[in-house]
Amino acid sequence: MNTLVSADIEAYAQADSIPESDLCRALREETQRRMKSPQMIVGLLEGAFLKRWRIWRRQLAYWRSICSRLQRALICWGGSGRWNRDQLRGR
């Protein structure tokens, strides 16, 4: 099978990644045994990246919601005499 990444880089990435769970290991072994071309499935490293990516997306959505709530609150305060947009922008 042709590989795009050298074995040294692959070993380094696997050593720095999360360990494979028992369920994923059993699924991988079953897939390797039953399929003709199992190398097209998502591997351990790709799965770890996708898991991390999902967490990053969730965190980003959380911070976006907080920032939009804060922005709405600051705009509302502008009419009450506490703050206005020009004060927030330093004008």
Secondary structure, DSSP 8 states (H G I E B T S, - for coil): ---SS-HHHHHHHHHTS----HHHHHHHHHHHHH-S-GGGS--HHHHHHHHHHHHHHHHHHHHHHHHHHHHHHHHHHHTTTS--HHHHTT-
